[in-house]
């Protein structure tokens, strides 16, 4: 990647000024939509709305053309109908913008000769010296740059280590929203749409050398240049984890790819072997991708195999063993003296200190939880601990007490502190699992409490999952990546 | 099953009077816990608390012994320490109770000679003429009988077609809570614990002939008498769907089963062939089990293969195609004249009437949604329709409007009506998918709205899933069961 490209992309991701081309003063068109989103999100730079009719909107002067804009622009956001897009791109290029994002659709994806021709025209303009994101995309989400998607007025303003490159606008915005509550923060997200200019390979290389990005997620349906993409993936994944969600791996899905982004899908056998060879992590949906990203950003970078499970109930032990085996983990019996120490803390009868550690009571005190975690961590046969908390049981307790509200009598903050203290004291990571099994409207307070607990824990750097299965599966993704990475580095020495 | 057994079980599931043996007047022991749960749940019959100390609790006289109870009892609920359980069971037998549920633990599961001996003693008492649920269980949940689990003060009072037999108390109570908001209502749930007397096979046969039960779920770790269970499963599943979650199918899981219910697990190969031969539906966790039960109770009983997908975004089409192929479904292109009719309703550009029907806008009006569903249903190549609604996008709309609240401007009730009207007009079933992708604390209002929508739809008999994948997978479970059932019935003619 040339220094020029690097500078251009920096200006695109962190623009000091933006022209929004195609802003109507009413209705809910894309232009007005992105303007409102940027204002609500708090974009800190200058915004120049453009519309031939002129006027004023949201206190901003609407310029009749890009040429009329008084200052320089770094980024153009284009939302005019497809036939008018080429001249808007050209105007931005002449104005000296580093790039444009084209939200409009009606190009190659339309499947018409006109659409294809329009897309070729904008690709040619790009070659003359301006970078293009899109067309047919939701744009860029860049918390550091103050940029947000269409529509993305309420995405997180926090910047973080996860990047995302996506051939689907829907997936981009869904992932951005999911990240906000799962505990992921983003460096850059790019919805690349048809990819008339900037595409998966170049963006992957850019993010591979981006110091703000530690983990890269991708949603791809097909790639333009297979060997170049393969090279980039191999290279980048040897330095930082890349999680790939490949849409259209089934036969029917492959046909659907054709009509969505008109790119060649390729067979699942080929793709899966590419992922293996490159040590890229494969996810089957956004939920998995975001779960993996959480483990990859919050847990120490190494191999994991031996886990403790701390929770309640015999069936949990069985489920844990089934899931551990499925995802290449094991639940070793704790050393006898450690078992004895833990046993002293547990209620009788019905508890077990073997591992899974069965607390036999949903109302564990923070002291007991901390004590169990600290003692279990002493066993060097343990790599990581998983705590399952069924907080919904406090609702039954509230009813028994005749209490109106469940939160005051649930020590959720103290339980989070107990976990955090154990991690700090033992340096052994803990994953929390907080299932929400009471989702009826009337129990919204229970859900609110579980979400607050999740936020407290993820703010502490403790990853939280909805279910034990997701936790173990994510651990497997993390562990597999670093195991292979280490083996390769060793082979190269 | 003898008539006697039938009568006994009816008295146990719908008892007119209950003795709760082992009720302390303070603390949170099991006896006091179940008493509070029964009172809060609204058990309509007589409750006689028993404790040698006597006294009064919650306005009820505490009797010093079972013998002292003035009236007859149908069911005894026993929560005294294990060594005192045999005499309590014997007292209930002498008092003429049909059965007891023993919540206490400290029996065979404890792995001690004393525990085993105690369990043998209570089994012998059962043989003399009283039925036992447990020990080491959470009891019975029977909405019609007004019985609830420990702790289960806030389970649904509504009776319905789903039964559950479980070797795990935790799974029983988790499933009961999940059913409440997923749209499942229950006939009977039995947490059978160690199964000292009543066990999986007898209960399965009972529920097989229970007119209130249409779908049976089971969580089993191991069975006592393999061939008898196989016979019962084969017989019952030939009449109504049985969904089995078998814990401990992995090697490690099998070892965990040993220490939980001390039953022989058996290999996964054997189990899976049993399920196939019996046409039992296999689930890997409670989420799957409850999802399958929803499709089985709400959708017409037949085979399904060809679906329409109505939603927004090209990636959804790709994802839908991938998931459909994975679960044996297909998404046929609609007939040309129907496509034309649908196309007239859709916004331009970016939409598609082919199938997946891409509405290209998260803010679809109820009229358009209804129109699309009604027209697509005319195609006889369609068995069932799936609508995906990303209601969270209305949050962005609320922000754009400067509105404080998202609910007033979201037509969620009208969208539910639009779906219901289409089902009624066309007699073609619809499944709704309502992902909740905004789960941060501050967006609780969005979650509340999605949950209200779910409730409205499930009350209309329209099944709702969190994700397209769960919907298609559940459809596959339903379809596979009825396909095989039909083929078998034909072969027998």
Interface residues (C-beta under 8 A of the other chain):
Chain A: X28 X33 X36 X37 X40 X82 X105 X106 X109 X110 X136 X151 X152 X153 X154 X167 X168 X169 X170 X171 X174 X177 X178 X180 X181 X219 X221 X247 X248 X249 X250 X251 X252 X253 X254 X255 X256 X257 X259 X260 X261 X285 X287 X312 X313 X314 X315 X316 X317 X318 X319 X320 X321 X322 X324 X325 X326 X330 X331 X349 X350 X352 X354 X356 X363 X390 X392 X393 X395 X396 X397 X399 X400 X435 X437 X438 X439 X440 X441 X443 X444 X447 X448 X451 X452 X455 X467 X469
Chain B: X28 X33 X36 X37 X40 X82 X105 X106 X109 X110 X136 X151 X152 X153 X154 X167 X168 X169 X170 X171 X174 X177 X178 X180 X181 X219 X221 X247 X248 X249 X250 X251 X252 X253 X254 X255 X256 X257 X259 X260 X261 X285 X287 X312 X313 X314 X315 X316 X317 X318 X319 X320 X321 X322 X324 X325 X326 X330 X331 X349 X350 X352 X354 X356 X363 X390 X392 X393 X395 X396 X397 X399 X400 X435 X437 X438 X439 X440 X441 X443 X444 X447 X448 X451 X452 X455 X467 X469
